Amino acid sequence: MKKALSALFLIAILGFAVVASGCIGGEKTTTPTSTQATTQTTTQTSTASSPTKTTTQTQAPKPKGITPAILELDKVAVIETDKSVIVVGPKGENPTVSLPSGKKVIRVSYVVDEANTPDIKKLMEEGQGFGAIDPAFFRNTNVDALVIAARRQTDPAIRTELFKALYILGNYYVPEVIIGQNRQLRVYWSWVKGRYYHPTLPERYDLLWEDPNAPSVSIGIGEYKNDAETYVIGTIGWPESFDPAWTYETFGWEIWHEIGDTLVTYWKDETEEVSPDLAVAWAHNEDGTEWYFVIRGGVKAYDPWNDKTYPIDATDVAFTFWRVQRLGHSVSWMVSEFMDVNKSQALTEQDFENILKSEKLIAEYKGKTVEVKSLDDLLKLFGYSGKTAGVFKLVLPHPYAPVLNILADPFLSVVPMEYLLGDKYEEALKASDNGKNPSAWAKYVQEGEQDPTHQLMHKKPVGTGPYYVKEYQENSYIVLELNPYYWNKDIWNNIKPLHKRVIYVINNDAVSRIQLFQTGTVDTVATPPERINDVKGLKLDGFESIVQTDLLQPILTFIVFNTYKEPFNNVKVRQALAYAIPYDQIAQTVYSGLLERNWGPIPKPWPGYTEQGIIKYDYNLAKAQQLLKESGIDPTKYKIELIYNAGNSAREKIMTLLQNVWSQLGFQVTVASYEWPVYLGKVSKGDFDVYVVGWVPDYLDSDNWVGPFLYGATKFKELNVEVSG
């Protein structure tokens, strides 16, 4: 491929003809000099399905500059970042575009797989919002192509440029309005020791401890007291489910981080590299599409409901991954998108040794990269000398750089197949050839929430983690107790006094909940930002309250439009409403200054965050009214229901403010609240107009913001990325 040598050099790659000159964002583009203004000859670089050819264009189509950074040319979009120009569109489209010189050009072309691209209405019926499709049920094929291109890229520099393009497009199309990026607000008594922070995982409460002189206060639940051996959390809401395969929200993931184990995990506040958990070592093939995880031996899942234990091995791991996709809850998108569970397998150690004799496998751990020659060599690299329980082979349809990050997510906590299948266990094990043919399990596990294994785990969870669920009363409390069969309980020898139990006290009233904290009934409390002064400067039995606000988290608070409905299917309406949000008032009066501005679907300072070429929406009713006029709709003909989750006073205040402002634009606006599980059910099925929510990342990669926020579930038969410059 030739480089552009001047502003007059014309390039044609993957069906896109571009001129390296000018800027791409205005209504005008730089016109090439001489006869190229009317007659241009281009040489098109051949692709696998397109031979080299020469094309002649009598006149370049006039691009539409919709922002200073975005051009739309019929089906093709051109986005300019600070370092590159991204051109994206269907394969075979051949517009001529004037581009700035001196920048890298990234071209993404595609062929849509119409037959396998799901209907949006069907995804709504299946409850796939914030799962297989973004929460706004927004679909733009060029955006979807960029999401998939970024996922399949392994070059971090190219991925970053694609993420910038997605940030810019998300900011323009605004299916979600980012209200701001959250600062941490953490409130607890000073008798609690060892607290730490991780962007995606909650703390392990068995790793925290308390001053032995912490007060002992009756909780009001049975005979339980909040003492030095009991960690009591005052909070709101209720887990979506006790089934890890059916929970996609922070409360459910927190429970499973306490009662379950994943293959790998992040140790405390580590973010650079995962640590072994149920997998003691791992390796992969050269292109990263096959991963092998050696499973820890001697692990038992504890069933407190029947006082039984179940040994865990590689078959349970294969069943766990397969079952997540089979149930098909919205959280399953991370499995269906990045993994092929029907090709994945449970292997014996001898199976693995045989593979090592015929294939080249690579292992990376703690800065070392080695070619694996034997199981013993692999275990030595990871410093493990204990028992093993088989090897799980995980197959990926495409290499995906952050796959290990996903495997640390609590929804992939390993569950005992024997417990879930009961008297069908042996039959299912035989049918699957001990996990070598996972698709055979389709006879034993149904799709959807009526599946018996889901109904069992939803009510009576069983896991391998440091705690187990002892008892609970819905919307009132959850009690976790130390697991006597926990495989890693030796770590507790140096933690004194140890938290023998964890109790969640559910109270959706902020005033009552804070009173529980003020009296020492709870150790830590979910505090609305506007109530921060109620928890500052408190004293109790020689201890004091601690209020932390210093950390800018990778968490975004935003409102979601249902873009499948009128009038939210109109981009100018969405932009108008984005200008009709009192951001500063929300940040100060609702969040007490603990919310920083952000304008797109990537938090600061993650790769792809940019302020170049974006619309910095501010509170501007005149601009909102202008855009509504341009949209062609009559606001007085539309009713808008703004919904939030009950007990979240901050979100209630946001929606009340929006009701007041949007009513001034002519819309008929109401506000309603729903309990958390009901709320999640409504929004995942598209049963809403506008809702408010926050996004805590599933895993540490920019794709985990732009993908969930923007991907419209388009499938592609072909997707090509070419880079020049």
Sequence and secondary structure as in RCSB ss.txt:
>XXXX:A:sequence
MKKALSALFLIAILGFAVVASGCIGGEKTTTPTSTQATTQTTTQTSTASSPTKTTTQTQAPKPKGITPAILELDK
VAVIETDKSVIVVGPKGENPTVSLPSGKKVIRVSYVVDEANTPDIKKLMEEGQGFGAIDPAFFRNTNVDALVIAA
RRQTDPAIRTELFKALYILGNYYVPEVIIGQNRQLRVYWSWVKGRYYHPTLPERYDLLWEDPNAPSVSIGIGEYK
NDAETYVIGTIGWPESFDPAWTYETFGWEIWHEIGDTLVTYWKDETEEVSPDLAVAWAHNEDGTEWYFVIRGGVK
AYDPWNDKTYPIDATDVAFTFWRVQRLGHSVSWMVSEFMDVNKSQALTEQDFENILKSEKLIAEYKGKTVEVKSL
DDLLKLFGYSGKTAGVFKLVLPHPYAPVLNILADPFLSVVPMEYLLGDKYEEALKASDNGKNPSAWAKYVQEGEQ
DPTHQLMHKKPVGTGPYYVKEYQENSYIVLELNPYYWNKDIWNNIKPLHKRVIYVINNDAVSRIQLFQTGTVDTV
ATPPERINDVKGLKLDGFESIVQTDLLQPILTFIVFNTYKEPFNNVKVRQALAYAIPYDQIAQTVYSGLLERNWG
PIPKPWPGYTEQGIIKYDYNLAKAQQLLKESGIDPTKYKIELIYNAGNSAREKIMTLLQNVWSQLGFQVTVASYE
WPVYLGKVSKGDFDVYVVGWVPDYLDSDNWVGPFLYGATKFKELNVEVSG
>XXXX:A:secstr
     STT EEEETTEEEEE S SSSSS    SGGGGT EEEEE  BTTB  EEEEESS    EEEETTEEEETT
EEEEE SSEEEEEEETT   EEEE TTSEEEEEEEEE GGGS  HHHHHHTT BTTTB TT    HHHHHHHHHH
HH   HHHHHHHHHHHHHHHHHH SEEEEEEEE  EEEETTEE     SSS   GGG EE TT   EE SSTT E
E TTEEEEEE S  S SSGGG  SHHHHHHHHHH   SEE  TT  SS EESSEEEEEEETTSSEEEEEEETT E
EEETTTTEEEE  HHHHHHHHHHHHHH  GGGHHHHHH  TTT EEE HHHHHHHHHHS EEEEETTEEEEE SH
HHHHHHTT  S EEEEEEEE SS  TTHHHHHTSGGG    HHHHHGGGHHHHHHHTTTTT GGGGGGTS SSTT
 HHHHHHHHS  B SSEEEEEEETTTEEEEEE TT TTGGGGGG SSB  EEEEEE   HHHHHHHHHTTSSSEE
   GGGGGGTTT EETTEEEEEE   EEEEEEEEEE TTSTTTTSHHHHHHHHTT  HHHIIIIITTT EE   S
SS TTSTT   TT       HHHHHHHHHHHT  GGG EEEEEEETT HHHHHHHHHHHHHHHHTT EEEEEEE 
HHHHHHHHHTT  SEEEEEE  SSSSTHHHHHHHH     EEEEEEEEE 
